[in-house]
Amino acid sequence: MTVESDALPDALDPLGVLVMTLGPDGTVVRCNESVVDTLGLPMASILGRHHQGLFGALDVSRASVVDRSIFRADGQSRRIRWSLSPEFDDSGMPSGLSCLGIEVPVATSSVAVTEALMRRSNEGVFLIDGNGRIEKINRAAAQMFGVEEEAIVGELMTGLMPDRFRELHAGQLTSYPESHPDAPARGVVGLRSNGLEFPLTLHVEEVNTEDSRRFVGFARDESHRAAIDKSDNKNSKHLRALRDVLKASEATSPIELTRGALPRIAEQMAAQAAAVAFQVDGEQFIEFFGVPPETAPMVLDLLGSGEFNPPLLRALTRLHLMSCTPLVGSSGAIGHVLLFSRHECVLDPEQIDTLESLTRSLAVSLQNIVITQEIETVKASRDSAHEAILRAMVAALELRDHETEGHTQRVTRISLQLGEALGLRDTELRNLEHGALLHDVGKIGIPDAILHKPGPLSAAEWEVMRKHPQYAYDILSPLPLLSHALDVPFCHHERYDGTGYPRGLQGSEIPLSARIFAVVDVFDAMTTERPYRPALPAEYAMAHLQKQSGSHFDPVVVEAFTALVNKWPVIVDSLAAE
């Protein structure tokens, strides 16, 4: 979606136009600073998140305008009007969603907001009066229909349709939104000024005005989609069959795959029964359906022998062998697919081509499953060794540093809860967890006399102690299995204002995982008994975090941690009690 450079009036848009792109899985791929300001979250906490948890449901299959309420990180509510434009790749498959939003203040009329969106949307937008006449259109709509923006004002909306459709749509404007509440976008036919007809999707909704009834219409040119659909229809049977086989390829084992794919292949080829026999990595697999149960064991033996004798198969299955097609993968033939029919028949060239495509897809999918299983086995073995090494290192650290026994497990658990609250996912959470477990690994290089000193450290001793983040870097960075966990051990003593160590990083230069861990680590240190002082009250520790917010700690992280503690008071109890 393109956004023009002219800005919205301040009265209409105090936060700026929200520009965002969603990927095909619904996660935020990119967004502008207005999205960050509106949500009150850092950019890193928004990118990669699913839109549902940030803005509510935005899943649409057609160009649409929707209003959604959102809640900022500070708990305040906002109302956003989104102009949504689905994107498609060259094959016509959904590739994402372009989103253009504007906050809708209570005092702002819907007409004003609509006019603001008209200037920024690459969809055709119309403002229509209660009689169905056009009051205003945007540049995209004028270009779509090949008309001048001023020349079309005052004309009926139905004048942009071929004659044969105008009577059908005349007078339906007032009832259109009510008759399509759940799926307000529908396909119609448009008419360009040069007389050419084209398919378009039209969405109509009523806008709030005090003086008269008005509607806004959003039109999307579907010519490109129609060309793709026409191409699809040419070989629709072939393509549907391929999609069915690929859908079956979501299986996780060769037998599961063939059980799902074989009936689909037979259905597409109008076969009454089917069988497959193949070998993968020296292991033989045989699957069939539609064969009389009383002769199935003999058919199984015959397929296992590799002898596909048509007369014998006819006698056992009471069906004619339609085809015996090789399963050819990337490394050559791995087996055969057999199809059976009640009547003798010969496949035509188009059917042969379809069947070869289906069996080729099946063979590749079978090999992919085997490769995936091998990768998963290696990965599981590697991850197991990885975890064993990591846990052994943590145990060794706690054996050496008795005064903080249990500290590592506590701060790791709470850091993960805080990380989830701030939007970390999957790999990010794993890296945070492992980094928290190893946060003090650099203390291996600190002499016992300093590490176990019962009283405060001298200035010279602090100089030695401050080297442990660098020691952590020296220990972990050469290790491929542990280098992903480096951010927390290396950076958790950096300060938000740039006065920390070892590198003096500032603000977002500090990895988010380290900023998260620093808050939890200090809170735990203050609320846990140490040889040189008793445990401090949790309220005192929280006041310290608030006071140091913006200097020592990231304000967003402190705010999220405060909300976490207020929401789950048991966290404070568990930190103080363990």
Buried (B, 14 or more C-beta within 10 A) or exposed (E): BEBEEEEBEEEBBEBBBBBBBBBEEBBBBEBBEBBBBBBBBBBBBBBBBBBEEBBBEBEBEBBBBBBBEBBEBEEEEBEBBBBBBBBEEEEBEEEBBBBBBBBBBEEBBBBBBBBBBBBBBBBBBBBBBEEBBBBBBBBBBBEBBEBEBEEBEEBBBBBBBEEEBBEEBEEEBBEBBEEBEEEBBEEBBBBBEEEEBBBBBBBBBBBEEEEEBBBBBBBBBBBEBBEBEEEBEEBEEBBBBBEBBBEBBEBEEBEBBBBBBBBBBBEBBEBBBBBBBBEBEEEEBBBBBBBEEEBBEBBBEBBEEEEBEEEBBBEBBBBBBBBEBBBBBEEEEBBBBBBBBEEEBEBEEEBEEBBBBBBBBBBBBBBBBBEEBEEEEEEEEEEEEBEEEBEEBBEEBBEBBEEBEEBBBBBBBBBBBBBBBBBBEEEBBBBBBBBBBBBBBBBBBBEEEBBEBEEEBEEEBEEBBBBBBBBBBEBBEEEEBBEBBBBBBBBBBBBBBBEBBBBEBBEEEBBBBBBBBBBBBBBBBBBBEEEEEEBBEBEEBBEBBBEBBEEBBBEBBBBBBBBBBEEEEEBBEEBBEE
